[in-house]
Amino acid sequence: MPVRITFELPDDMRPALDAATRAEGISESEIVMAALRKYLFKQRFRELRAMTLRHMRMSGRGDVSDEDVFRAVS
């Protein structure tokens, strides 16, 4: 069941949000949900990256790229 959340939006962001809703043809809620999904994905990736880097370095793999991490957590 969806949960309603109320938040404050800075005045200078309102015109950009209105323009985006018109340009994309989607609601404000959809834009905010997409932004939140992207933010949460990045946060989770950073957490997994840190854990994976620690594990890989402890296993003797000192030179690990973000691509290596992405493959390990995908």
mmJSON file of the N, C-alpha and C atoms, coordinates in Angstrom:
{"data_MODEL":{"atom_site":{
"group_PDB":["ATOM","ATOM","ATOM","ATOM","ATOM","ATOM","ATOM","ATOM","ATOM","ATOM","ATOM","ATOM","ATOM","ATOM","ATOM","ATOM","ATOM","ATOM","ATOM","ATOM","ATOM","ATOM","ATOM","ATOM","ATOM","ATOM","ATOM","ATOM","ATOM","ATOM","ATOM","ATOM","ATOM","ATOM","ATOM","ATOM","ATOM","ATOM","ATOM","ATOM","ATOM","ATOM","ATOM","ATOM","ATOM","ATOM","ATOM","ATOM","ATOM","ATOM","ATOM","ATOM","ATOM","ATOM","ATOM","ATOM","ATOM","ATOM","ATOM","ATOM","ATOM","ATOM","ATOM","ATOM","ATOM","ATOM","ATOM","ATOM","ATOM","ATOM","ATOM","ATOM","ATOM","ATOM","ATOM","ATOM","ATOM","ATOM","ATOM","ATOM","ATOM","ATOM","ATOM","ATOM","ATOM","ATOM","ATOM","ATOM","ATOM","ATOM","ATOM","ATOM","ATOM","ATOM","ATOM","ATOM","ATOM","ATOM","ATOM","ATOM","ATOM","ATOM","ATOM","ATOM","ATOM","ATOM","ATOM","ATOM","ATOM","ATOM","ATOM","ATOM","ATOM","ATOM","ATOM","ATOM","ATOM","ATOM","ATOM","ATOM","ATOM","ATOM","ATOM","ATOM","ATOM","ATOM","ATOM","ATOM","ATOM","ATOM","ATOM","ATOM","ATOM","ATOM","ATOM","ATOM","ATOM","ATOM","ATOM","ATOM","ATOM","ATOM","ATOM","ATOM","ATOM","ATOM","ATOM","ATOM","ATOM","ATOM","ATOM","ATOM","ATOM","ATOM","ATOM","ATOM","ATOM","ATOM","ATOM","ATOM","ATOM","ATOM","ATOM","ATOM","ATOM","ATOM","ATOM","ATOM","ATOM","ATOM","ATOM","ATOM","ATOM","ATOM","ATOM","ATOM","ATOM","ATOM","ATOM","ATOM","ATOM","ATOM","ATOM","ATOM","ATOM","ATOM","ATOM","ATOM","ATOM","ATOM","ATOM","ATOM","ATOM","ATOM","ATOM","ATOM","ATOM","ATOM","ATOM","ATOM","ATOM","ATOM","ATOM","ATOM","ATOM","ATOM","ATOM","ATOM","ATOM","ATOM","ATOM","ATOM","ATOM","ATOM","ATOM","ATOM","ATOM","ATOM","ATOM","ATOM","ATOM","ATOM"],
"id":[1,2,3,4,5,6,7,8,9,10,11,12,13,14,15,16,17,18,19,20,21,22,23,24,25,26,27,28,29,30,31,32,33,34,35,36,37,38,39,40,41,42,43,44,45,46,47,48,49,50,51,52,53,54,55,56,57,58,59,60,61,62,63,64,65,66,67,68,69,70,71,72,73,74,75,76,77,78,79,80,81,82,83,84,85,86,87,88,89,90,91,92,93,94,95,96,97,98,99,100,101,102,103,104,105,106,107,108,109,110,111,112,113,114,115,116,117,118,119,120,121,122,123,124,125,126,127,128,129,130,131,132,133,134,135,136,137,138,139,140,141,142,143,144,145,146,147,148,149,150,151,152,153,154,155,156,157,158,159,160,161,162,163,164,165,166,167,168,169,170,171,172,173,174,175,176,177,178,179,180,181,182,183,184,185,186,187,188,189,190,191,192,193,194,195,196,197,198,199,200,201,202,203,204,205,206,207,208,209,210,211,212,213,214,215,216,217,218,219,220,221,222],
"type_symbol":["N","C","C","N","C","C","N","C","C","N","C","C","N","C","C","N","C","C","N","C","C","N","C","C","N","C","C","N","C","C","N","C","C","N","C","C","N","C","C","N","C","C","N","C","C","N","C","C","N","C","C","N","C","C","N","C","C","N","C","C","N","C","C","N","C","C","N","C","C","N","C","C","N","C","C","N","C","C","N","C","C","N","C","C","N","C","C","N","C","C","N","C","C","N","C","C","N","C","C","N","C","C","N","C","C","N","C","C","N","C","C","N","C","C","N","C","C","N","C","C","N","C","C","N","C","C","N","C","C","N","C","C","N","C","C","N","C","C","N","C","C","N","C","C","N","C","C","N","C","C","N","C","C","N","C","C","N","C","C","N","C","C","N","C","C","N","C","C","N","C","C","N","C","C","N","C","C","N","C","C","N","C","C","N","C","C","N","C","C","N","C","C","N","C","C","N","C","C","N","C","C","N","C","C","N","C","C","N","C","C","N","C","C","N","C","C","N","C","C","N","C","C"],
"label_atom_id":["N","CA","C","N","CA","C","N","CA","C","N","CA","C","N","CA","C","N","CA","C","N","CA","C","N","CA","C","N","CA","C","N","CA","C","N","CA","C","N","CA","C","N","CA","C","N","CA","C","N","CA","C","N","CA","C","N","CA","C","N","CA","C","N","CA","C","N","CA","C","N","CA","C","N","CA","C","N","CA","C","N","CA","C","N","CA","C","N","CA","C","N","CA","C","N","CA","C","N","CA","C","N","CA","C","N","CA","C","N","CA","C","N","CA","C","N","CA","C","N","CA","C","N","CA","C","N","CA","C","N","CA","C","N","CA","C","N","CA","C","N","CA","C","N","CA","C","N","CA","C","N","CA","C","N","CA","C","N","CA","C","N","CA","C","N","CA","C","N","CA","C","N","CA","C","N","CA","C","N","CA","C","N","CA","C","N","CA","C","N","CA","C","N","CA","C","N","CA","C","N","CA","C","N","CA","C","N","CA","C","N","CA","C","N","CA","C","N","CA","C","N","CA","C","N","CA","C","N","CA","C","N","CA","C","N","CA","C","N","CA","C","N","CA","C","N","CA","C","N","CA","C","N","CA","C","N","CA","C"],
"label_alt_id":[null,null,null,null,null,null,null,null,null,null,null,null,null,null,null,null,null,null,null,null,null,null,null,null,null,null,null,null,null,null,null,null,null,null,null,null,null,null,null,null,null,null,null,null,null,null,null,null,null,null,null,null,null,null,null,null,null,null,null,null,null,null,null,null,null,null,null,null,null,null,null,null,null,null,null,null,null,null,null,null,null,null,null,null,null,null,null,null,null,null,null,null,null,null,null,null,null,null,null,null,null,null,null,null,null,null,null,null,null,null,null,null,null,null,null,null,null,null,null,null,null,null,null,null,null,null,null,null,null,null,null,null,null,null,null,null,null,null,null,null,null,null,null,null,null,null,null,null,null,null,null,null,null,null,null,null,null,null,null,null,null,null,null,null,null,null,null,null,null,null,null,null,null,null,null,null,null,null,null,null,null,null,null,null,null,null,null,null,null,null,null,null,null,null,null,null,null,null,null,null,null,null,null,null,null,null,null,null,null,null,null,null,null,null,null,null,null,null,null,null,null,null],
"label_comp_id":["MET","MET","MET","PRO","PRO","PRO","VAL","VAL","VAL","ARG","ARG","ARG","ILE","ILE","ILE","THR","THR","THR","PHE","PHE","PHE","GLU","GLU","GLU","LEU","LEU","LEU","PRO","PRO","PRO","ASP","ASP","ASP","ASP","ASP","ASP","MET","MET","MET","ARG","ARG","ARG","PRO","PRO","PRO","ALA","ALA","ALA","LEU","LEU","LEU","ASP","ASP","ASP","ALA","ALA","ALA","ALA","ALA","ALA","THR","THR","THR","ARG","ARG","ARG","ALA","ALA","ALA","GLU","GLU","GLU","GLY","GLY","GLY","ILE","ILE","ILE","SER","SER","SER","GLU","GLU","GLU","SER","SER","SER","GLU","GLU","GLU","ILE","ILE","ILE","VAL","VAL","VAL","MET","MET","MET","ALA","ALA","ALA","ALA","ALA","ALA","LEU","LEU","LEU","ARG","ARG","ARG","LYS","LYS","LYS","TYR","TYR","TYR","LEU","LEU","LEU","PHE","PHE","PHE","LYS","LYS","LYS","GLN","GLN","GLN","ARG","ARG","ARG","PHE","PHE","PHE","ARG","ARG","ARG","GLU","GLU","GLU","LEU","LEU","LEU","ARG","ARG","ARG","ALA","ALA","ALA","MET","MET","MET","THR","THR","THR","LEU","LEU","LEU","ARG","ARG","ARG","HIS","HIS","HIS","MET","MET","MET","ARG","ARG","ARG","MET","MET","MET","SER","SER","SER","GLY","GLY","GLY","ARG","ARG","ARG","GLY","GLY","GLY","ASP","ASP","ASP","VAL","VAL","VAL","SER","SER","SER","ASP","ASP","ASP","GLU","GLU","GLU","ASP","ASP","ASP","VAL","VAL","VAL","PHE","PHE","PHE","ARG","ARG","ARG","ALA","ALA","ALA","VAL","VAL","VAL","SER","SER","SER"],
"label_asym_id":["A","A","A","A","A","A","A","A","A","A","A","A","A","A","A","A","A","A","A","A","A","A","A","A","A","A","A","A","A","A","A","A","A","A","A","A","A","A","A","A","A","A","A","A","A","A","A","A","A","A","A","A","A","A","A","A","A","A","A","A","A","A","A","A","A","A","A","A","A","A","A","A","A","A","A","A","A","A","A","A","A","A","A","A","A","A","A","A","A","A","A","A","A","A","A","A","A","A","A","A","A","A","A","A","A","A","A","A","A","A","A","A","A","A","A","A","A","A","A","A","A","A","A","A","A","A","A","A","A","A","A","A","A","A","A","A","A","A","A","A","A","A","A","A","A","A","A","A","A","A","A","A","A","A","A","A","A","A","A","A","A","A","A","A","A","A","A","A","A","A","A","A","A","A","A","A","A","A","A","A","A","A","A","A","A","A","A","A","A","A","A","A","A","A","A","A","A","A","A","A","A","A","A","A","A","A","A","A","A","A","A","A","A","A","A","A","A","A","A","A","A","A"],
"label_entity_id":["1","1","1","1","1","1","1","1","1","1","1","1","1","1","1","1","1","1","1","1","1","1","1","1","1","1","1","1","1","1","1","1","1","1","1","1","1","1","1","1","1","1","1","1","1","1","1","1","1","1","1","1","1","1","1","1","1","1","1","1","1","1","1","1","1","1","1","1","1","1","1","1","1","1","1","1","1","1","1","1","1","1","1","1","1","1","1","1","1","1","1","1","1","1","1","1","1","1","1","1","1","1","1","1","1","1","1","1","1","1","1","1","1","1","1","1","1","1","1","1","1","1","1","1","1","1","1","1","1","1","1","1","1","1","1","1","1","1","1","1","1","1","1","1","1","1","1","1","1","1","1","1","1","1","1","1","1","1","1","1","1","1","1","1","1","1","1","1","1","1","1","1","1","1","1","1","1","1","1","1","1","1","1","1","1","1","1","1","1","1","1","1","1","1","1","1","1","1","1","1","1","1","1","1","1","1","1","1","1","1","1","1","1","1","1","1","1","1","1","1","1","1"],
"label_seq_id":[1,1,1,2,2,2,3,3,3,4,4,4,5,5,5,6,6,6,7,7,7,8,8,8,9,9,9,10,10,10,11,11,11,12,12,12,13,13,13,14,14,14,15,15,15,16,16,16,17,17,17,18,18,18,19,19,19,20,20,20,21,21,21,22,22,22,23,23,23,24,24,24,25,25,25,26,26,26,27,27,27,28,28,28,29,29,29,30,30,30,31,31,31,32,32,32,33,33,33,34,34,34,35,35,35,36,36,36,37,37,37,38,38,38,39,39,39,40,40,40,41,41,41,42,42,42,43,43,43,44,44,44,45,45,45,46,46,46,47,47,47,48,48,48,49,49,49,50,50,50,51,51,51,52,52,52,53,53,53,54,54,54,55,55,55,56,56,56,57,57,57,58,58,58,59,59,59,60,60,60,61,61,61,62,62,62,63,63,63,64,64,64,65,65,65,66,66,66,67,67,67,68,68,68,69,69,69,70,70,70,71,71,71,72,72,72,73,73,73,74,74,74],
"pdbx_PDB_ins_code":[null,null,null,null,null,null,null,null,null,null,null,null,null,null,null,null,null,null,null,null,null,null,null,null,null,null,null,null,null,null,null,null,null,null,null,null,null,null,null,null,null,null,null,null,null,null,null,null,null,null,null,null,null,null,null,null,null,null,null,null,null,null,null,null,null,null,null,null,null,null,null,null,null,null,null,null,null,null,null,null,null,null,null,null,null,null,null,null,null,null,null,null,null,null,null,null,null,null,null,null,null,null,null,null,null,null,null,null,null,null,null,null,null,null,null,null,null,null,null,null,null,null,null,null,null,null,null,null,null,null,null,null,null,null,null,null,null,null,null,null,null,null,null,null,null,null,null,null,null,null,null,null,null,null,null,null,null,null,null,null,null,null,null,null,null,null,null,null,null,null,null,null,null,null,null,null,null,null,null,null,null,null,null,null,null,null,null,null,null,null,null,null,null,null,null,null,null,null,null,null,null,null,null,null,null,null,null,null,null,null,null,null,null,null,null,null,null,null,null,null,null,null],
"Cartn_x":[0.844,0.0,0.885,0.662,1.484,1.383,2.473,2.544,2.71,1.945,2.058,3.116,4.047,5.11,5.041,5.148,5.147,6.552,7.038,8.357,8.34,9.328,9.449,10.384,9.999,10.795,11.233,12.526,12.978,12.285,11.987,11.273,11.936,13.267,13.954,13.867,13.417,13.29,11.909,10.936,9.568,9.437,9.973,9.852,10.491,11.623,12.294,11.454,10.83,9.961,8.747,8.135,6.985,7.367,8.525,8.977,9.234,9.81,10.085,8.801,7.805,6.54,5.896,5.953,5.386,6.191,7.507,8.365,8.291,8.24,8.232,6.824,5.832,4.453,4.17,4.876,4.661,4.408,3.919,3.546,4.76,4.53,5.572,5.991,5.006,5.304,6.223,5.975,6.814,8.25,8.405,9.749,10.461,9.769,10.376,10.703,9.805,10.073,11.276,11.39,12.538,13.834,13.808,15.007,15.38,14.383,14.639,15.163,14.588,15.077,16.548,16.884,18.264,19.196,18.779,19.573,19.797,18.719,18.826,19.691,19.592,20.432,21.903,22.217,23.604,24.121,23.282,23.689,23.972,23.079,23.265,24.515,24.739,25.94,27.193,27.192,28.361,28.623,27.536,27.683,28.269,27.691,28.172,29.597,29.905,31.254,32.26,31.95,32.861,33.052,31.97,32.062,32.859,32.584,33.261,34.741,35.062,36.475,37.225,36.62,37.263,37.507,36.48,36.585,37.65,37.639,38.585,40.018,40.194,41.542,42.045,41.136,41.523,41.876,41.333,41.618,42.861,43.536,44.773,44.615,43.413,43.203,43.196,44.348,44.468,44.022,44.18,43.843,42.481,41.422,40.058,39.385,38.757,38.06,36.575,35.876,34.431,33.742,34.292,33.725,33.831,34.955,35.11,34.043,33.834,32.834,31.445,31.142,29.821,29.568,30.582,30.42,30.224,30.918,30.82,29.464,28.829,27.543,26.339,26.568,25.445,24.959],
"Cartn_y":[-1.184,0.0,1.24,2.144,3.36,4.198,4.851,5.734,7.158,8.065,9.471,10.13,10.81,11.54,12.994,13.886,15.314,15.851,16.666,17.262,18.67,19.442,20.807,20.84,21.607,21.778,23.231,23.472,24.862,25.582,26.852,27.637,27.578,27.584,27.616,26.297,25.221,23.93,23.731,24.479,24.295,24.48,25.546,25.701,24.544,24.05,22.936,21.664,21.439,20.269,20.377,21.549,21.756,21.526,22.033,21.858,20.383,19.67,18.245,17.434,17.764,17.015,17.229,18.454,18.734,18.038,18.136,17.571,16.042,15.425,13.964,13.381,14.216,13.728,12.777,12.991,12.158,13.06,12.455,13.232,13.614,14.568,14.963,13.763,12.975,11.794,10.83,10.625,9.71,10.215,11.518,12.095,11.946,12.248,12.142,10.678,9.752,8.335,7.849,8.281,7.884,8.417,9.656,10.245,9.507,9.16,8.435,7.031,6.356,5.025,5.081,6.081,6.238,6.513,7.381,7.702,6.454,5.712,4.518,3.446,3.322,2.375,2.734,4.022,4.467,4.229,4.516,4.295,2.817,1.962,0.516,0.049,0.558,0.186,0.581,1.782,2.23,1.307,0.886,-0.039,-1.369,-1.917,-3.191,-3.073,-1.923,-1.686,-1.722,-1.029,-0.993,-2.39,-3.136,-4.491,-5.392,-5.287,-6.132,-5.797,-4.503,-4.099,-4.653,-4.557,-5.104,-6.599,-7.303,-8.753,-9.113,-8.421,-8.731,-8.414,-7.315,-6.951,-7.938,-8.396,-9.396,-10.716,-10.932,-12.158,-12.018,-10.876,-10.687,-9.988,-9.529,-8.794,-7.313,-6.693,-5.298,-4.307,-4.646,-3.724,-4.089,-3.467,-3.806,-2.568,-2.723,-1.604,-1.637,-0.54,-0.514,-1.56,-1.818,-2.848,-4.221,-4.494,-5.753,-5.874,-4.783,-4.784,-4.996,-4.303,-4.43,-5.881,-6.521,-7.923,-8.807,-8.507,-9.337,-9.223,-8.053,-7.872,-8.047,-8.22,-8.378,-9.805],
"Cartn_z":[0.0,0.0,0.0,-0.927,-0.987,0.288,0.6,1.754,1.24,1.789,1.394,2.259,1.6,2.285,1.832,2.773,2.467,2.72,1.808,1.99,1.427,1.831,1.346,0.15,-0.84,-2.048,-2.112,-2.273,-2.373,-3.539,-3.344,-4.356,-5.731,-5.752,-7.033,-7.81,-7.146,-7.831,-8.462,-8.011,-8.494,-10.006,-10.586,-12.04,-12.812,-12.334,-13.01,-12.912,-11.767,-11.6,-12.514,-12.562,-13.45,-14.91,-15.307,-16.69,-16.995,-16.034,-16.233,-16.358,-15.56,-15.657,-17.022,-17.512,-18.84,-19.941,-19.856,-20.897,-20.937,-19.774,-19.689,-19.756,-19.461,-19.454,-18.303,-17.195,-16.01,-14.806,-13.745,-12.562,-11.721,-10.839,-9.889,-9.051,-8.632,-7.815,-8.549,-9.836,-10.609,-10.704,-10.875,-10.941,-9.601,-8.517,-7.189,-6.875,-7.215,-6.965,-7.77,-9.026,-9.858,-9.256,-8.79,-8.182,-6.897,-6.095,-4.857,-5.149,-6.128,-6.517,-6.916,-7.726,-8.188,-7.005,-6.096,-4.922,-4.061,-3.794,-2.955,-3.619,-4.945,-5.669,-5.5,-5.651,-5.511,-4.102,-3.11,-1.724,-1.486,-1.965,-1.775,-2.516,-3.722,-4.465,-3.693,-3.111,-2.339,-1.156,-0.476,0.642,0.172,-0.901,-1.431,-1.944,-2.549,-3.056,-1.913,-0.831,0.315,0.895,1.059,1.596,0.657,-0.64,-1.617,-1.7,-1.683,-1.716,-0.511,0.669,1.869,1.707,1.251,1.088,0.043,-1.086,-2.151,-1.726,-1.008,-0.549,0.494,1.369,2.367,1.692,0.498,-0.248,-1.115,-1.003,-1.742,-3.074,-3.41,-4.661,-4.342,-4.343,-3.951,-4.993,-6.265,-7.35,-7.918,-7.388,-7.777,-8.356,-9.515,-10.15,-9.796,-10.09,-9.886,-10.763,-11.941,-12.818,-12.167,-11.49,-10.763,-9.677,-8.952,-7.898,-8.48,-9.563,-10.182,-10.597,-11.196,-11.587,-10.356,-9.269,-8.068,-7.386,-7.47,-6.781,-7.692,-8.981,-9.914,-9.962],
"occupancy":[1.0,1.0,1.0,1.0,1.0,1.0,1.0,1.0,1.0,1.0,1.0,1.0,1.0,1.0,1.0,1.0,1.0,1.0,1.0,1.0,1.0,1.0,1.0,1.0,1.0,1.0,1.0,1.0,1.0,1.0,1.0,1.0,1.0,1.0,1.0,1.0,1.0,1.0,1.0,1.0,1.0,1.0,1.0,1.0,1.0,1.0,1.0,1.0,1.0,1.0,1.0,1.0,1.0,1.0,1.0,1.0,1.0,1.0,1.0,1.0,1.0,1.0,1.0,1.0,1.0,1.0,1.0,1.0,1.0,1.0,1.0,1.0,1.0,1.0,1.0,1.0,1.0,1.0,1.0,1.0,1.0,1.0,1.0,1.0,1.0,1.0,1.0,1.0,1.0,1.0,1.0,1.0,1.0,1.0,1.0,1.0,1.0,1.0,1.0,1.0,1.0,1.0,1.0,1.0,1.0,1.0,1.0,1.0,1.0,1.0,1.0,1.0,1.0,1.0,1.0,1.0,1.0,1.0,1.0,1.0,1.0,1.0,1.0,1.0,1.0,1.0,1.0,1.0,1.0,1.0,1.0,1.0,1.0,1.0,1.0,1.0,1.0,1.0,1.0,1.0,1.0,1.0,1.0,1.0,1.0,1.0,1.0,1.0,1.0,1.0,1.0,1.0,1.0,1.0,1.0,1.0,1.0,1.0,1.0,1.0,1.0,1.0,1.0,1.0,1.0,1.0,1.0,1.0,1.0,1.0,1.0,1.0,1.0,1.0,1.0,1.0,1.0,1.0,1.0,1.0,1.0,1.0,1.0,1.0,1.0,1.0,1.0,1.0,1.0,1.0,1.0,1.0,1.0,1.0,1.0,1.0,1.0,1.0,1.0,1.0,1.0,1.0,1.0,1.0,1.0,1.0,1.0,1.0,1.0,1.0,1.0,1.0,1.0,1.0,1.0,1.0,1.0,1.0,1.0,1.0,1.0,1.0],
"B_iso_or_equiv":[0.0,0.0,0.0,0.0,0.0,0.0,0.0,0.0,0.0,0.0,0.0,0.0,0.0,0.0,0.0,0.0,0.0,0.0,0.0,0.0,0.0,0.0,0.0,0.0,0.0,0.0,0.0,0.0,0.0,0.0,0.0,0.0,0.0,0.0,0.0,0.0,0.0,0.0,0.0,0.0,0.0,0.0,0.0,0.0,0.0,0.0,0.0,0.0,0.0,0.0,0.0,0.0,0.0,0.0,0.0,0.0,0.0,0.0,0.0,0.0,0.0,0.0,0.0,0.0,0.0,0.0,0.0,0.0,0.0,0.0,0.0,0.0,0.0,0.0,0.0,0.0,0.0,0.0,0.0,0.0,0.0,0.0,0.0,0.0,0.0,0.0,0.0,0.0,0.0,0.0,0.0,0.0,0.0,0.0,0.0,0.0,0.0,0.0,0.0,0.0,0.0,0.0,0.0,0.0,0.0,0.0,0.0,0.0,0.0,0.0,0.0,0.0,0.0,0.0,0.0,0.0,0.0,0.0,0.0,0.0,0.0,0.0,0.0,0.0,0.0,0.0,0.0,0.0,0.0,0.0,0.0,0.0,0.0,0.0,0.0,0.0,0.0,0.0,0.0,0.0,0.0,0.0,0.0,0.0,0.0,0.0,0.0,0.0,0.0,0.0,0.0,0.0,0.0,0.0,0.0,0.0,0.0,0.0,0.0,0.0,0.0,0.0,0.0,0.0,0.0,0.0,0.0,0.0,0.0,0.0,0.0,0.0,0.0,0.0,0.0,0.0,0.0,0.0,0.0,0.0,0.0,0.0,0.0,0.0,0.0,0.0,0.0,0.0,0.0,0.0,0.0,0.0,0.0,0.0,0.0,0.0,0.0,0.0,0.0,0.0,0.0,0.0,0.0,0.0,0.0,0.0,0.0,0.0,0.0,0.0,0.0,0.0,0.0,0.0,0.0,0.0,0.0,0.0,0.0,0.0,0.0,0.0],
"pdbx_formal_charge":[null,null,null,null,null,null,null,null,null,null,null,null,null,null,null,null,null,null,null,null,null,null,null,null,null,null,null,null,null,null,null,null,null,null,null,null,null,null,null,null,null,null,null,null,null,null,null,null,null,null,null,null,null,null,null,null,null,null,null,null,null,null,null,null,null,null,null,null,null,null,null,null,null,null,null,null,null,null,null,null,null,null,null,null,null,null,null,null,null,null,null,null,null,null,null,null,null,null,null,null,null,null,null,null,null,null,null,null,null,null,null,null,null,null,null,null,null,null,null,null,null,null,null,null,null,null,null,null,null,null,null,null,null,null,null,null,null,null,null,null,null,null,null,null,null,null,null,null,null,null,null,null,null,null,null,null,null,null,null,null,null,null,null,null,null,null,null,null,null,null,null,null,null,null,null,null,null,null,null,null,null,null,null,null,null,null,null,null,null,null,null,null,null,null,null,null,null,null,null,null,null,null,null,null,null,null,null,null,null,null,null,null,null,null,null,null,null,null,null,null,null,null],
"auth_seq_id":[1,1,1,2,2,2,3,3,3,4,4,4,5,5,5,6,6,6,7,7,7,8,8,8,9,9,9,10,10,10,11,11,11,12,12,12,13,13,13,14,14,14,15,15,15,16,16,16,17,17,17,18,18,18,19,19,19,20,20,20,21,21,21,22,22,22,23,23,23,24,24,24,25,25,25,26,26,26,27,27,27,28,28,28,29,29,29,30,30,30,31,31,31,32,32,32,33,33,33,34,34,34,35,35,35,36,36,36,37,37,37,38,38,38,39,39,39,40,40,40,41,41,41,42,42,42,43,43,43,44,44,44,45,45,45,46,46,46,47,47,47,48,48,48,49,49,49,50,50,50,51,51,51,52,52,52,53,53,53,54,54,54,55,55,55,56,56,56,57,57,57,58,58,58,59,59,59,60,60,60,61,61,61,62,62,62,63,63,63,64,64,64,65,65,65,66,66,66,67,67,67,68,68,68,69,69,69,70,70,70,71,71,71,72,72,72,73,73,73,74,74,74],
"auth_comp_id":["MET","MET","MET","PRO","PRO","PRO","VAL","VAL","VAL","ARG","ARG","ARG","ILE","ILE","ILE","THR","THR","THR","PHE","PHE","PHE","GLU","GLU","GLU","LEU","LEU","LEU","PRO","PRO","PRO","ASP","ASP","ASP","ASP","ASP","ASP","MET","MET","MET","ARG","ARG","ARG","PRO","PRO","PRO","ALA","ALA","ALA","LEU","LEU","LEU","ASP","ASP","ASP","ALA","ALA","ALA","ALA","ALA","ALA","THR","THR","THR","ARG","ARG","ARG","ALA","ALA","ALA","GLU","GLU","GLU","GLY","GLY","GLY","ILE","ILE","ILE","SER","SER","SER","GLU","GLU","GLU","SER","SER","SER","GLU","GLU","GLU","ILE","ILE","ILE","VAL","VAL","VAL","MET","MET","MET","ALA","ALA","ALA","ALA","ALA","ALA","LEU","LEU","LEU","ARG","ARG","ARG","LYS","LYS","LYS","TYR","TYR","TYR","LEU","LEU","LEU","PHE","PHE","PHE","LYS","LYS","LYS","GLN","GLN","GLN","ARG","ARG","ARG","PHE","PHE","PHE","ARG","ARG","ARG","GLU","GLU","GLU","LEU","LEU","LEU","ARG","ARG","ARG","ALA","ALA","ALA","MET","MET","MET","THR","THR","THR","LEU","LEU","LEU","ARG","ARG","ARG","HIS","HIS","HIS","MET","MET","MET","ARG","ARG","ARG","MET","MET","MET","SER","SER","SER","GLY","GLY","GLY","ARG","ARG","ARG","GLY","GLY","GLY","ASP","ASP","ASP","VAL","VAL","VAL","SER","SER","SER","ASP","ASP","ASP","GLU","GLU","GLU","ASP","ASP","ASP","VAL","VAL","VAL","PHE","PHE","PHE","ARG","ARG","ARG","ALA","ALA","ALA","VAL","VAL","VAL","SER","SER","SER"],
"auth_asym_id":["A","A","A","A","A","A","A","A","A","A","A","A","A","A","A","A","A","A","A","A","A","A","A","A","A","A","A","A","A","A","A","A","A","A","A","A","A","A","A","A","A","A","A","A","A","A","A","A","A","A","A","A","A","A","A","A","A","A","A","A","A","A","A","A","A","A","A","A","A","A","A","A","A","A","A","A","A","A","A","A","A","A","A","A","A","A","A","A","A","A","A","A","A","A","A","A","A","A","A","A","A","A","A","A","A","A","A","A","A","A","A","A","A","A","A","A","A","A","A","A","A","A","A","A","A","A","A","A","A","A","A","A","A","A","A","A","A","A","A","A","A","A","A","A","A","A","A","A","A","A","A","A","A","A","A","A","A","A","A","A","A","A","A","A","A","A","A","A","A","A","A","A","A","A","A","A","A","A","A","A","A","A","A","A","A","A","A","A","A","A","A","A","A","A","A","A","A","A","A","A","A","A","A","A","A","A","A","A","A","A","A","A","A","A","A","A","A","A","A","A","A","A"],
"auth_atom_id":["N","CA","C","N","CA","C","N","CA","C","N","CA","C","N","CA","C","N","CA","C","N","CA","C","N","CA","C","N","CA","C","N","CA","C","N","CA","C","N","CA","C","N","CA","C","N","CA","C","N","CA","C","N","CA","C","N","CA","C","N","CA","C","N","CA","C","N","CA","C","N","CA","C","N","CA","C","N","CA","C","N","CA","C","N","CA","C","N","CA","C","N","CA","C","N","CA","C","N","CA","C","N","CA","C","N","CA","C","N","CA","C","N","CA","C","N","CA","C","N","CA","C","N","CA","C","N","CA","C","N","CA","C","N","CA","C","N","CA","C","N","CA","C","N","CA","C","N","CA","C","N","CA","C","N","CA","C","N","CA","C","N","CA","C","N","CA","C","N","CA","C","N","CA","C","N","CA","C","N","CA","C","N","CA","C","N","CA","C","N","CA","C","N","CA","C","N","CA","C","N","CA","C","N","CA","C","N","CA","C","N","CA","C","N","CA","C","N","CA","C","N","CA","C","N","CA","C","N","CA","C","N","CA","C","N","CA","C","N","CA","C","N","CA","C","N","CA","C","N","CA","C","N","CA","C","N","CA","C"],
"pdbx_PDB_model_num":[1,1,1,1,1,1,1,1,1,1,1,1,1,1,1,1,1,1,1,1,1,1,1,1,1,1,1,1,1,1,1,1,1,1,1,1,1,1,1,1,1,1,1,1,1,1,1,1,1,1,1,1,1,1,1,1,1,1,1,1,1,1,1,1,1,1,1,1,1,1,1,1,1,1,1,1,1,1,1,1,1,1,1,1,1,1,1,1,1,1,1,1,1,1,1,1,1,1,1,1,1,1,1,1,1,1,1,1,1,1,1,1,1,1,1,1,1,1,1,1,1,1,1,1,1,1,1,1,1,1,1,1,1,1,1,1,1,1,1,1,1,1,1,1,1,1,1,1,1,1,1,1,1,1,1,1,1,1,1,1,1,1,1,1,1,1,1,1,1,1,1,1,1,1,1,1,1,1,1,1,1,1,1,1,1,1,1,1,1,1,1,1,1,1,1,1,1,1,1,1,1,1,1,1,1,1,1,1,1,1,1,1,1,1,1,1,1,1,1,1,1,1]
}}}
